[in-house]
Amino acid sequence: MIASTQLRHAAIAAVLLISGQAYGTTGNDLLRSCERVDAPGGVYDSGYCLGFIDGATDAQMRKKVALNFAKVDRSGFWDHIIYGSDYCVREKVTLGQMRLIFIKYARDHPQILDQPAEGVLEIALANAFPCPKP
């Protein structure tokens, strides 16, 4: 029982650390970079946008693995904030496709672009790729 509790606390700490890493970037910042990917001289923006998306989706996958391993009950009130949105991106979906999904969602929902970019991206991907219901 003690090991299980320690593992749960370690998983929650890992999730909070992973979640907090990208929060210096807002949805506005990420949208600006993602829109400039194809512009002349957009090499930096391309790397930033696609790297951010790659890192955020990798972090989400690692959250799922850690939480499933720790068998964390996700039914509590704060869990959507701690654990993030659930999305199930198909295996062959490219970073370019996720970039376009983010841009469309961000343009359609400008009222949330002052929020952390990782959260806006998670919502966009959850809308585009909802996980199947068990």
N, CA, C and O atoms as CSV, one atom per row, in Angstrom:
chain,resi,resn,atom,element,x,y,z
A,1,MET,N,N,0.824,-1.206,0.000
A,1,MET,CA,C,0.000,0.000,0.000
A,1,MET,C,C,0.865,1.265,0.000
A,1,MET,O,O,0.563,2.227,-0.707
A,2,ILE,N,N,1.935,1.261,0.791
A,2,ILE,CA,C,2.805,2.437,0.845
A,2,ILE,C,C,3.469,2.664,-0.505
A,2,ILE,O,O,3.552,3.801,-0.970
A,3,ALA,N,N,3.944,1.590,-1.142
A,3,ALA,CA,C,4.579,1.728,-2.453
A,3,ALA,C,C,3.599,2.280,-3.473
A,3,ALA,O,O,3.968,3.103,-4.311
A,4,SER,N,N,2.362,1.837,-3.408
A,4,SER,CA,C,1.327,2.322,-4.327
A,4,SER,C,C,1.081,3.815,-4.124
A,4,SER,O,O,0.944,4.557,-5.097
A,5,THR,N,N,1.026,4.255,-2.884
A,5,THR,CA,C,0.811,5.672,-2.583
A,5,THR,C,C,2.006,6.499,-3.045
A,5,THR,O,O,1.830,7.578,-3.611
A,6,GLN,N,N,3.215,6.004,-2.811
A,6,GLN,CA,C,4.415,6.714,-3.244
A,6,GLN,C,C,4.459,6.809,-4.768
A,6,GLN,O,O,4.821,7.848,-5.320
A,7,LEU,N,N,4.090,5.730,-5.439
A,7,LEU,CA,C,4.072,5.728,-6.895
A,7,LEU,C,C,3.053,6.727,-7.419
A,7,LEU,O,O,3.316,7.446,-8.383
A,8,ARG,N,N,1.899,6.769,-6.787
A,8,ARG,CA,C,0.871,7.732,-7.207
A,8,ARG,C,C,1.378,9.157,-7.043
A,8,ARG,O,O,1.206,9.987,-7.937
A,9,HIS,N,N,2.001,9.443,-5.909
A,9,HIS,CA,C,2.528,10.799,-5.678
A,9,HIS,C,C,3.627,11.133,-6.675
A,9,HIS,O,O,3.707,12.265,-7.153
A,10,ALA,N,N,4.473,10.161,-6.993
A,10,ALA,CA,C,5.531,10.389,-7.982
A,10,ALA,C,C,4.932,10.669,-9.356
A,10,ALA,O,O,5.413,11.539,-10.082
A,11,ALA,N,N,3.880,9.931,-9.714
A,11,ALA,CA,C,3.227,10.145,-11.014
A,11,ALA,C,C,2.602,11.533,-11.082
A,11,ALA,O,O,2.724,12.220,-12.096
A,12,ILE,N,N,1.942,11.942,-10.024
A,12,ILE,CA,C,1.312,13.270,-10.000
A,12,ILE,C,C,2.382,14.364,-10.079
A,12,ILE,O,O,2.212,15.350,-10.796
A,13,ALA,N,N,3.487,14.188,-9.341
A,13,ALA,CA,C,4.571,15.182,-9.395
A,13,ALA,C,C,5.148,15.274,-10.801
A,13,ALA,O,O,5.424,16.368,-11.292
A,14,ALA,N,N,5.331,14.123,-11.451
A,14,ALA,CA,C,5.858,14.119,-12.822
A,14,ALA,C,C,4.924,14.839,-13.770
A,14,ALA,O,O,5.366,15.607,-14.624
A,15,VAL,N,N,3.631,14.593,-13.621
A,15,VAL,CA,C,2.644,15.242,-14.484
A,15,VAL,C,C,2.679,16.751,-14.288
A,15,VAL,O,O,2.641,17.504,-15.262
A,16,LEU,N,N,2.749,17.192,-13.058
A,16,LEU,CA,C,2.784,18.630,-12.794
A,16,LEU,C,C,4.054,19.266,-13.342
A,16,LEU,O,O,4.007,20.381,-13.862
A,17,LEU,N,N,5.181,18.581,-13.236
A,17,LEU,CA,C,6.419,19.121,-13.789
A,17,LEU,C,C,6.358,19.195,-15.304
A,17,LEU,O,O,6.752,20.200,-15.895
A,18,ILE,N,N,5.868,18.142,-15.933
A,18,ILE,CA,C,5.761,18.126,-17.392
A,18,ILE,C,C,4.791,19.202,-17.851
A,18,ILE,O,O,5.067,19.915,-18.816
A,19,SER,N,N,3.658,19.325,-17.171
A,19,SER,CA,C,2.629,20.281,-17.573
A,19,SER,C,C,3.115,21.717,-17.470
A,19,SER,O,O,2.731,22.559,-18.282
A,20,GLY,N,N,3.947,22.006,-16.492
A,20,GLY,CA,C,4.370,23.375,-16.272
A,20,GLY,C,C,5.465,23.857,-17.195
A,20,GLY,O,O,5.732,25.058,-17.243
A,21,GLN,N,N,6.112,22.967,-17.932
A,21,GLN,CA,C,7.274,23.363,-18.719
A,21,GLN,C,C,6.936,24.295,-19.873
A,21,GLN,O,O,7.730,25.185,-20.179
A,22,ALA,N,N,5.812,24.129,-20.512
A,22,ALA,CA,C,5.518,24.894,-21.718
A,22,ALA,C,C,4.656,26.116,-21.455
A,22,ALA,O,O,4.275,26.793,-22.410
A,23,TYR,N,N,4.332,26.431,-20.221
A,23,TYR,CA,C,3.353,27.467,-19.941
A,23,TYR,C,C,3.861,28.889,-20.061
A,23,TYR,O,O,3.119,29.821,-19.747
A,24,GLY,N,N,5.098,29.100,-20.504
A,24,GLY,CA,C,5.546,30.452,-20.776
A,24,GLY,C,C,5.038,30.932,-22.122
A,24,GLY,O,O,5.087,32.126,-22.414
A,25,THR,N,N,4.556,30.024,-22.936
A,25,THR,CA,C,4.079,30.326,-24.281
A,25,THR,C,C,2.559,30.347,-24.274
A,25,THR,O,O,1.921,29.406,-23.803
A,26,THR,N,N,1.983,31.419,-24.796
A,26,THR,CA,C,0.519,31.494,-24.876
A,26,THR,C,C,0.036,30.963,-26.219
A,26,THR,O,O,0.827,30.727,-27.132
A,27,GLY,N,N,-1.271,30.781,-26.323
A,27,GLY,CA,C,-1.860,30.388,-27.595
A,27,GLY,C,C,-1.547,31.404,-28.687
A,27,GLY,O,O,-1.327,31.027,-29.838
A,28,ASN,N,N,-1.525,32.690,-28.336
A,28,ASN,CA,C,-1.167,33.735,-29.309
A,28,ASN,C,C,0.237,33.533,-29.844
A,28,ASN,O,O,0.468,33.637,-31.048
A,29,ASP,N,N,1.187,33.242,-28.941
A,29,ASP,CA,C,2.587,33.044,-29.342
A,29,ASP,C,C,2.716,31.865,-30.302
A,29,ASP,O,O,3.375,31.957,-31.338
A,30,LEU,N,N,2.074,30.757,-29.938
A,30,LEU,CA,C,2.185,29.566,-30.768
A,30,LEU,C,C,1.491,29.775,-32.114
A,30,LEU,O,O,2.006,29.341,-33.144
A,31,LEU,N,N,0.350,30.421,-32.119
A,31,LEU,CA,C,-0.359,30.694,-33.376
A,31,LEU,C,C,0.515,31.540,-34.300
A,31,LEU,O,O,0.618,31.260,-35.495
A,32,ARG,N,N,1.135,32.565,-33.746
A,32,ARG,CA,C,2.005,33.435,-34.545
A,32,ARG,C,C,3.129,32.617,-35.198
A,32,ARG,O,O,3.398,32.772,-36.389
A,33,SER,N,N,3.770,31.766,-34.435
A,33,SER,CA,C,4.857,30.934,-34.989
A,33,SER,C,C,4.321,29.935,-36.010
A,33,SER,O,O,4.924,29.744,-37.066
A,34,CYS,N,N,3.203,29.303,-35.704
A,34,CYS,CA,C,2.668,28.279,-36.607
A,34,CYS,C,C,2.172,28.879,-37.921
A,34,CYS,O,O,2.218,28.219,-38.959
A,35,GLU,N,N,1.701,30.117,-37.883
A,35,GLU,CA,C,1.252,30.767,-39.122
A,35,GLU,C,C,2.434,31.173,-40.003
A,35,GLU,O,O,2.275,31.299,-41.217
A,36,ARG,N,N,3.600,31.376,-39.422
A,36,ARG,CA,C,4.772,31.827,-40.174
A,36,ARG,C,C,5.621,30.685,-40.729
A,36,ARG,O,O,6.641,30.933,-41.372
A,37,VAL,N,N,5.218,29.452,-40.491
A,37,VAL,CA,C,6.031,28.300,-40.912
A,37,VAL,C,C,6.366,28.353,-42.390
A,37,VAL,O,O,7.507,28.087,-42.769
A,38,ASP,N,N,5.399,28.690,-43.234
A,38,ASP,CA,C,5.607,28.689,-44.684
A,38,ASP,C,C,6.084,30.033,-45.230
A,38,ASP,O,O,6.292,30.173,-46.435
A,39,ALA,N,N,6.257,31.014,-44.356
A,39,ALA,CA,C,6.687,32.344,-44.802
A,39,ALA,C,C,8.187,32.333,-45.118
A,39,ALA,O,O,8.935,31.524,-44.570
A,40,PRO,N,N,8.618,33.235,-46.004
A,40,PRO,CA,C,10.061,33.347,-46.263
A,40,PRO,C,C,10.802,33.623,-44.951
A,40,PRO,O,O,10.400,34.489,-44.175
A,41,GLY,N,N,11.855,32.900,-44.719
A,41,GLY,CA,C,12.622,33.083,-43.483
A,41,GLY,C,C,11.957,32.469,-42.266
A,41,GLY,O,O,12.319,32.798,-41.136
A,42,GLY,N,N,10.989,31.581,-42.470
A,42,GLY,CA,C,10.235,31.000,-41.363
A,42,GLY,C,C,10.872,29.775,-40.742
A,42,GLY,O,O,10.183,28.982,-40.099
A,43,VAL,N,N,12.171,29.602,-40.918
A,43,VAL,CA,C,12.846,28.411,-40.398
A,43,VAL,C,C,12.743,28.352,-38.872
A,43,VAL,O,O,12.446,27.295,-38.315
A,44,TYR,N,N,12.985,29.470,-38.197
A,44,TYR,CA,C,12.890,29.494,-36.737
A,44,TYR,C,C,11.471,29.173,-36.305
A,44,TYR,O,O,11.252,28.336,-35.430
A,45,ASP,N,N,10.505,29.847,-36.929
A,45,ASP,CA,C,9.107,29.626,-36.550
A,45,ASP,C,C,8.681,28.185,-36.816
A,45,ASP,O,O,7.928,27.601,-36.037
A,46,SER,N,N,9.160,27.621,-37.904
A,46,SER,CA,C,8.843,26.237,-38.223
A,46,SER,C,C,9.360,25.302,-37.133
A,46,SER,O,O,8.631,24.433,-36.654
A,47,GLY,N,N,10.611,25.484,-36.748
A,47,GLY,CA,C,11.189,24.658,-35.695
A,47,GLY,C,C,10.484,24.843,-34.367
A,47,GLY,O,O,10.251,23.878,-33.639
A,48,TYR,N,N,10.139,26.105,-34.049
A,48,TYR,CA,C,9.480,26.382,-32.776
A,48,TYR,C,C,8.089,25.760,-32.751
A,48,TYR,O,O,7.739,25.060,-31.801
A,49,CYS,N,N,7.302,26.009,-33.779
A,49,CYS,CA,C,5.924,25.521,-33.838
A,49,CYS,C,C,5.884,23.995,-33.805
A,49,CYS,O,O,5.228,23.401,-32.949
A,50,LEU,N,N,6.587,23.374,-34.738
A,50,LEU,CA,C,6.530,21.915,-34.842
A,50,LEU,C,C,7.204,21.248,-33.643
A,50,LEU,O,O,6.772,20.184,-33.202
A,51,GLY,N,N,8.256,21.866,-33.119
A,51,GLY,CA,C,8.905,21.340,-31.919
A,51,GLY,C,C,8.001,21.422,-30.707
A,51,GLY,O,O,7.971,20.504,-29.887
A,52,PHE,N,N,7.266,22.513,-30.589
A,52,PHE,CA,C,6.341,22.680,-29.474
A,52,PHE,C,C,5.255,21.614,-29.547
A,52,PHE,O,O,4.955,20.958,-28.549
A,53,ILE,N,N,4.670,21.442,-30.723
A,53,ILE,CA,C,3.606,20.447,-30.899
A,53,ILE,C,C,4.139,19.051,-30.604
A,53,ILE,O,O,3.481,18.267,-29.920
A,54,ASP,N,N,5.332,18.736,-31.118
A,54,ASP,CA,C,5.928,17.430,-30.881
A,54,ASP,C,C,6.166,17.213,-29.387
A,54,ASP,O,O,5.847,16.149,-28.857
A,55,GLY,N,N,6.716,18.200,-28.717
A,55,GLY,CA,C,6.985,18.084,-27.280
A,55,GLY,C,C,5.718,17.965,-26.452
A,55,GLY,O,O,5.652,17.158,-25.525
A,56,ALA,N,N,4.715,18.761,-26.782
A,56,ALA,CA,C,3.459,18.731,-26.019
A,56,ALA,C,C,2.729,17.406,-26.203
A,56,ALA,O,O,2.187,16.860,-25.241
A,57,THR,N,N,2.709,16.884,-27.427
A,57,THR,CA,C,2.022,15.609,-27.648
A,57,THR,C,C,2.804,14.461,-27.022
A,57,THR,O,O,2.208,13.500,-26.536
A,58,ASP,N,N,4.124,14.549,-27.028
A,58,ASP,CA,C,4.934,13.531,-26.366
A,58,ASP,C,C,4.689,13.571,-24.857
A,58,ASP,O,O,4.562,12.522,-24.224
A,59,ALA,N,N,4.623,14.769,-24.278
A,59,ALA,CA,C,4.350,14.900,-22.841
A,59,ALA,C,C,2.977,14.322,-22.498
A,59,ALA,O,O,2.819,13.666,-21.468
A,60,GLN,N,N,1.989,14.561,-23.351
A,60,GLN,CA,C,0.648,14.026,-23.099
A,60,GLN,C,C,0.675,12.499,-23.103
A,60,GLN,O,O,0.047,11.860,-22.259
A,61,MET,N,N,1.400,11.919,-24.051
A,61,MET,CA,C,1.501,10.465,-24.112
A,61,MET,C,C,2.178,9.932,-22.849
A,61,MET,O,O,1.761,8.912,-22.300
A,62,ARG,N,N,3.211,10.617,-22.395
A,62,ARG,CA,C,3.908,10.179,-21.181
A,62,ARG,C,C,3.022,10.320,-19.948
A,62,ARG,O,O,3.100,9.500,-19.033
A,63,LYS,N,N,2.177,11.353,-19.914
A,63,LYS,CA,C,1.225,11.492,-18.807
A,63,LYS,C,C,0.306,10.284,-18.755
A,63,LYS,O,O,0.080,9.703,-17.694
A,64,LYS,N,N,-0.223,9.912,-19.923
A,64,LYS,CA,C,-1.138,8.767,-19.977
A,64,LYS,C,C,-0.457,7.501,-19.493
A,64,LYS,O,O,-1.035,6.742,-18.716
A,65,VAL,N,N,0.765,7.268,-19.944
A,65,VAL,CA,C,1.489,6.061,-19.543
A,65,VAL,C,C,1.712,6.068,-18.032
A,65,VAL,O,O,1.468,5.062,-17.366
A,66,ALA,N,N,2.174,7.193,-17.487
A,66,ALA,CA,C,2.449,7.274,-16.049
A,66,ALA,C,C,1.177,7.083,-15.231
A,66,ALA,O,O,1.186,6.371,-14.227
A,67,LEU,N,N,0.088,7.712,-15.655
A,67,LEU,CA,C,-1.154,7.617,-14.901
A,67,LEU,C,C,-1.773,6.231,-15.002
A,67,LEU,O,O,-2.335,5.730,-14.029
A,68,ASN,N,N,-1.675,5.614,-16.163
A,68,ASN,CA,C,-2.187,4.255,-16.299
A,68,ASN,C,C,-1.351,3.284,-15.476
A,68,ASN,O,O,-1.894,2.366,-14.860
A,69,PHE,N,N,-0.034,3.479,-15.462
A,69,PHE,CA,C,0.853,2.620,-14.687
A,69,PHE,C,C,0.542,2.745,-13.200
A,69,PHE,O,O,0.535,1.747,-12.479
A,70,ALA,N,N,0.286,3.973,-12.739
A,70,ALA,CA,C,0.014,4.211,-11.322
A,70,ALA,C,C,-1.437,3.932,-10.959
A,70,ALA,O,O,-1.802,3.991,-9.785
A,71,LYS,N,N,-2.270,3.629,-11.954
A,71,LYS,CA,C,-3.696,3.352,-11.736
A,71,LYS,C,C,-4.359,4.480,-10.935
A,71,LYS,O,O,-5.061,4.235,-9.954
A,72,VAL,N,N,-4.123,5.703,-11.370
A,72,VAL,CA,C,-4.654,6.885,-10.704
A,72,VAL,C,C,-6.127,7.048,-11.043
A,72,VAL,O,O,-6.517,6.969,-12.208
A,73,ASP,N,N,-6.936,7.274,-10.026
A,73,ASP,CA,C,-8.362,7.532,-10.219
A,73,ASP,C,C,-8.503,8.963,-10.731
A,73,ASP,O,O,-8.120,9.908,-10.041
A,74,ARG,N,N,-9.054,9.128,-11.943
A,74,ARG,CA,C,-9.151,10.452,-12.563
A,74,ARG,C,C,-10.569,11.003,-12.505
A,74,ARG,O,O,-10.969,11.762,-13.389
A,75,SER,N,N,-11.322,10.644,-11.502
A,75,SER,CA,C,-12.717,11.077,-11.456
A,75,SER,C,C,-12.940,12.295,-10.561
A,75,SER,O,O,-14.078,12.738,-10.402
A,76,GLY,N,N,-11.889,12.835,-9.983
A,76,GLY,CA,C,-12.033,13.965,-9.074
A,76,GLY,C,C,-12.258,15.289,-9.787
A,76,GLY,O,O,-12.067,15.392,-10.999
A,77,PHE,N,N,-12.661,16.289,-9.035
A,77,PHE,CA,C,-13.017,17.601,-9.561
A,77,PHE,C,C,-11.847,18.274,-10.280
A,77,PHE,O,O,-12.047,18.861,-11.344
A,78,TRP,N,N,-10.634,18.205,-9.729
A,78,TRP,CA,C,-9.482,18.912,-10.277
A,78,TRP,C,C,-8.736,18.122,-11.337
A,78,TRP,O,O,-7.792,18.638,-11.935
A,79,ASP,N,N,-9.134,16.893,-11.582
A,79,ASP,CA,C,-8.349,16.021,-12.447
A,79,ASP,C,C,-8.188,16.541,-13.866
A,79,ASP,O,O,-7.145,16.319,-14.480
A,80,HIS,N,N,-9.193,17.228,-14.405
A,80,HIS,CA,C,-9.054,17.747,-15.769
A,80,HIS,C,C,-7.958,18.808,-15.849
A,80,HIS,O,O,-7.359,18.998,-16.907
A,81,ILE,N,N,-7.694,19.496,-14.750
A,81,ILE,CA,C,-6.637,20.502,-14.722
A,81,ILE,C,C,-5.271,19.822,-14.557
A,81,ILE,O,O,-4.310,20.185,-15.236
A,82,ILE,N,N,-5.188,18.844,-13.662
A,82,ILE,CA,C,-3.919,18.180,-13.392
A,82,ILE,C,C,-3.498,17.281,-14.546
A,82,ILE,O,O,-2.328,17.267,-14.928
A,83,TYR,N,N,-4.438,16.535,-15.100
A,83,TYR,CA,C,-4.086,15.504,-16.065
A,83,TYR,C,C,-4.243,15.927,-17.516
A,83,TYR,O,O,-3.771,15.217,-18.403
A,84,GLY,N,N,-4.871,17.027,-17.789
A,84,GLY,CA,C,-5.013,17.482,-19.164
A,84,GLY,C,C,-6.149,16.804,-19.909
A,84,GLY,O,O,-6.844,15.938,-19.378
A,85,SER,N,N,-6.316,17.224,-21.147
A,85,SER,CA,C,-7.362,16.676,-21.996
A,85,SER,C,C,-6.926,15.337,-22.566
A,85,SER,O,O,-5.737,15.086,-22.763
A,86,ASP,N,N,-7.901,14.489,-22.825
A,86,ASP,CA,C,-7.608,13.224,-23.483
A,86,ASP,C,C,-7.804,13.382,-24.975
A,86,ASP,O,O,-8.834,13.877,-25.432
A,87,TYR,N,N,-6.816,12.961,-25.720
A,87,TYR,CA,C,-6.962,12.874,-27.169
A,87,TYR,C,C,-6.187,11.660,-27.633
A,87,TYR,O,O,-5.225,11.231,-26.995
A,88,CYS,N,N,-6.619,11.119,-28.747
A,88,CYS,CA,C,-6.016,9.891,-29.279
A,88,CYS,C,C,-5.678,10.123,-30.748
A,88,CYS,O,O,-6.449,9.769,-31.640
A,89,VAL,N,N,-4.525,10.716,-30.980
A,89,VAL,CA,C,-4.078,10.998,-32.335
A,89,VAL,C,C,-3.712,9.680,-33.012
A,89,VAL,O,O,-2.973,8.868,-32.456
A,90,ARG,N,N,-4.236,9.481,-34.208
A,90,ARG,CA,C,-3.922,8.264,-34.951
A,90,ARG,C,C,-2.435,8.209,-35.278
A,90,ARG,O,O,-1.773,9.242,-35.371
A,91,GLU,N,N,-1.924,7.018,-35.447
A,91,GLU,CA,C,-0.490,6.783,-35.601
A,91,GLU,C,C,0.136,7.537,-36.769
A,91,GLU,O,O,1.262,8.016,-36.644
A,92,LYS,N,N,-0.549,7.655,-37.885
A,92,LYS,CA,C,0.060,8.243,-39.083
A,92,LYS,C,C,-0.235,9.734,-39.252
A,92,LYS,O,O,0.087,10.307,-40.292
A,93,VAL,N,N,-0.834,10.363,-38.257
A,93,VAL,CA,C,-1.076,11.803,-38.312
A,93,VAL,C,C,0.267,12.512,-38.152
A,93,VAL,O,O,1.044,12.190,-37.253
A,94,THR,N,N,0.532,13.474,-39.026
A,94,THR,CA,C,1.822,14.170,-39.013
A,94,THR,C,C,1.786,15.429,-38.148
A,94,THR,O,O,0.719,15.929,-37.793
A,95,LEU,N,N,2.968,15.923,-37.821
A,95,LEU,CA,C,3.059,17.197,-37.101
A,95,LEU,C,C,2.446,18.317,-37.934
A,95,LEU,O,O,1.825,19.229,-37.387
A,96,GLY,N,N,2.616,18.255,-39.254
A,96,GLY,CA,C,2.017,19.265,-40.129
A,96,GLY,C,C,0.502,19.277,-40.033
A,96,GLY,O,O,-0.115,20.342,-40.035
A,97,GLN,N,N,-0.099,18.095,-39.949
A,97,GLN,CA,C,-1.557,18.024,-39.788
A,97,GLN,C,C,-1.976,18.611,-38.440
A,97,GLN,O,O,-2.945,19.366,-38.363
A,98,MET,N,N,-1.247,18.263,-37.379
A,98,MET,CA,C,-1.578,18.804,-36.057
A,98,MET,C,C,-1.406,20.315,-36.037
A,98,MET,O,O,-2.170,21.016,-35.372
A,99,ARG,N,N,-0.416,20.823,-36.756
A,99,ARG,CA,C,-0.208,22.273,-36.867
A,99,ARG,C,C,-1.437,22.924,-37.495
A,99,ARG,O,O,-1.926,23.935,-36.992
A,100,LEU,N,N,-1.939,22.355,-38.587
A,100,LEU,CA,C,-3.118,22.918,-39.256
A,100,LEU,C,C,-4.360,22.853,-38.370
A,100,LEU,O,O,-5.174,23.776,-38.365
A,101,ILE,N,N,-4.500,21.763,-37.624
A,101,ILE,CA,C,-5.634,21.627,-36.692
A,101,ILE,C,C,-5.551,22.700,-35.620
A,101,ILE,O,O,-6.557,23.324,-35.282
A,102,PHE,N,N,-4.340,22.919,-35.077
A,102,PHE,CA,C,-4.166,23.958,-34.064
A,102,PHE,C,C,-4.506,25.331,-34.627
A,102,PHE,O,O,-5.224,26.103,-33.990
A,103,ILE,N,N,-3.993,25.644,-35.821
A,103,ILE,CA,C,-4.245,26.957,-36.422
A,103,ILE,C,C,-5.750,27.177,-36.613
A,103,ILE,O,O,-6.268,28.239,-36.264
A,104,LYS,N,N,-6.444,26.196,-37.155
A,104,LYS,CA,C,-7.881,26.347,-37.380
A,104,LYS,C,C,-8.616,26.554,-36.066
A,104,LYS,O,O,-9.463,27.441,-35.959
A,105,TYR,N,N,-8.292,25.732,-35.055
A,105,TYR,CA,C,-8.967,25.860,-33.771
A,105,TYR,C,C,-8.665,27.225,-33.141
A,105,TYR,O,O,-9.564,27.883,-32.619
A,106,ALA,N,N,-7.407,27.642,-33.192
A,106,ALA,CA,C,-7.015,28.921,-32.601
A,106,ALA,C,C,-7.723,30.093,-33.283
A,106,ALA,O,O,-8.178,31.020,-32.613
A,107,ARG,N,N,-7.815,30.052,-34.600
A,107,ARG,CA,C,-8.517,31.128,-35.326
A,107,ARG,C,C,-10.006,31.132,-35.008
A,107,ARG,O,O,-10.627,32.194,-34.948
A,108,ASP,N,N,-10.581,29.948,-34.804
A,108,ASP,CA,C,-12.013,29.850,-34.494
A,108,ASP,C,C,-12.330,30.184,-33.045
A,108,ASP,O,O,-13.492,30.422,-32.713
A,109,HIS,N,N,-11.323,30.208,-32.173
A,109,HIS,CA,C,-11.534,30.463,-30.744
A,109,HIS,C,C,-10.525,31.491,-30.214
A,109,HIS,O,O,-9.745,31.175,-29.316
A,110,PRO,N,N,-10.528,32.702,-30.752
A,110,PRO,CA,C,-9.533,33.700,-30.333
A,110,PRO,C,C,-9.658,34.104,-28.862
A,110,PRO,O,O,-8.706,34.626,-28.281
A,111,GLN,N,N,-10.800,33.871,-28.270
A,111,GLN,CA,C,-11.014,34.281,-26.877
A,111,GLN,C,C,-10.143,33.495,-25.888
A,111,GLN,O,O,-10.009,33.916,-24.739
A,112,ILE,N,N,-9.549,32.371,-26.299
A,112,ILE,CA,C,-8.730,31.602,-25.358
A,112,ILE,C,C,-7.234,31.685,-25.661
A,112,ILE,O,O,-6.441,30.998,-25.016
A,113,LEU,N,N,-6.839,32.503,-26.619
A,113,LEU,CA,C,-5.437,32.531,-27.042
A,113,LEU,C,C,-4.497,33.174,-26.035
A,113,LEU,O,O,-3.279,33.088,-26.193
A,114,ASP,N,N,-5.032,33.817,-25.004
A,114,ASP,CA,C,-4.177,34.342,-23.940
A,114,ASP,C,C,-3.811,33.252,-22.937
A,114,ASP,O,O,-3.007,33.482,-22.034
A,115,GLN,N,N,-4.393,32.074,-23.093
A,115,GLN,CA,C,-4.150,30.946,-22.203
A,115,GLN,C,C,-2.876,30.204,-22.626
A,115,GLN,O,O,-2.372,30.413,-23.730
A,116,PRO,N,N,-2.355,29.333,-21.743
A,116,PRO,CA,C,-1.149,28.574,-22.088
A,116,PRO,C,C,-1.329,27.779,-23.383
A,116,PRO,O,O,-2.356,27.133,-23.594
A,117,ALA,N,N,-0.323,27.839,-24.235
A,117,ALA,CA,C,-0.398,27.201,-25.554
A,117,ALA,C,C,-0.622,25.706,-25.456
A,117,ALA,O,O,-1.345,25.140,-26.275
A,118,GLU,N,N,-0.019,25.050,-24.472
A,118,GLU,CA,C,-0.197,23.600,-24.347
A,118,GLU,C,C,-1.664,23.253,-24.124
A,118,GLU,O,O,-2.159,22.272,-24.678
A,119,GLY,N,N,-2.362,24.052,-23.317
A,119,GLY,CA,C,-3.779,23.798,-23.067
A,119,GLY,C,C,-4.628,24.023,-24.310
A,119,GLY,O,O,-5.536,23.240,-24.589
A,120,VAL,N,N,-4.342,25.085,-25.058
A,120,VAL,CA,C,-5.093,25.365,-26.283
A,120,VAL,C,C,-4.861,24.234,-27.287
A,120,VAL,O,O,-5.795,23.776,-27.947
A,121,LEU,N,N,-3.615,23.793,-27.395
A,121,LEU,CA,C,-3.292,22.686,-28.298
A,121,LEU,C,C,-4.015,21.409,-27.880
A,121,LEU,O,O,-4.557,20.697,-28.726
A,122,GLU,N,N,-4.026,21.115,-26.579
A,122,GLU,CA,C,-4.709,19.909,-26.097
A,122,GLU,C,C,-6.198,19.946,-26.423
A,122,GLU,O,O,-6.768,18.933,-26.831
A,123,ILE,N,N,-6.825,21.090,-26.250
A,123,ILE,CA,C,-8.255,21.204,-26.558
A,123,ILE,C,C,-8.490,21.021,-28.053
A,123,ILE,O,O,-9.429,20.337,-28.460
A,124,ALA,N,N,-7.638,21.632,-28.866
A,124,ALA,CA,C,-7.776,21.496,-30.323
A,124,ALA,C,C,-7.650,20.036,-30.742
A,124,ALA,O,O,-8.446,19.543,-31.542
A,125,LEU,N,N,-6.645,19.344,-30.200
A,125,LEU,CA,C,-6.443,17.948,-30.572
A,125,LEU,C,C,-7.530,17.043,-30.001
A,125,LEU,O,O,-7.913,16.060,-30.636
A,126,ALA,N,N,-8.030,17.364,-28.810
A,126,ALA,CA,C,-9.119,16.566,-28.223
A,126,ALA,C,C,-10.389,16.696,-29.069
A,126,ALA,O,O,-11.152,15.738,-29.189
A,127,ASN,N,N,-10.618,17.862,-29.649
A,127,ASN,CA,C,-11.777,18.042,-30.520
A,127,ASN,C,C,-11.608,17.293,-31.839
A,127,ASN,O,O,-12.565,16.733,-32.372
A,128,ALA,N,N,-10.386,17.289,-32.355
A,128,ALA,CA,C,-10.124,16.638,-33.636
A,128,ALA,C,C,-9.960,15.123,-33.500
A,128,ALA,O,O,-10.322,14.370,-34.403
A,129,PHE,N,N,-9.412,14.687,-32.368
A,129,PHE,CA,C,-9.101,13.263,-32.188
A,129,PHE,C,C,-9.598,12.774,-30.830
A,129,PHE,O,O,-8.788,12.427,-29.970
A,130,PRO,N,N,-10.903,12.742,-30.625
A,130,PRO,CA,C,-11.386,12.250,-29.327
A,130,PRO,C,C,-11.052,10.767,-29.159
A,130,PRO,O,O,-11.038,10.004,-30.125
A,131,CYS,N,N,-10.789,10.385,-27.927
A,131,CYS,CA,C,-10.519,8.979,-27.650
A,131,CYS,C,C,-11.832,8.193,-27.698
A,131,CYS,O,O,-12.883,8.706,-27.315
A,132,PRO,N,N,-11.763,6.948,-28.169
A,132,PRO,CA,C,-12.990,6.143,-28.195
A,132,PRO,C,C,-13.486,5.890,-26.769
A,132,PRO,O,O,-12.696,5.726,-25.839
A,133,LYS,N,N,-14.768,5.865,-26.625
A,133,LYS,CA,C,-15.370,5.595,-25.317
A,133,LYS,C,C,-15.217,4.102,-25.010
A,133,LYS,O,O,-15.453,3.260,-25.876
A,134,PRO,N,N,-14.817,3.775,-23.763
A,134,PRO,CA,C,-14.635,2.354,-23.412
A,134,PRO,C,C,-15.947,1.598,-23.357
A,134,PRO,O,O,-15.957,0.399,-23.076
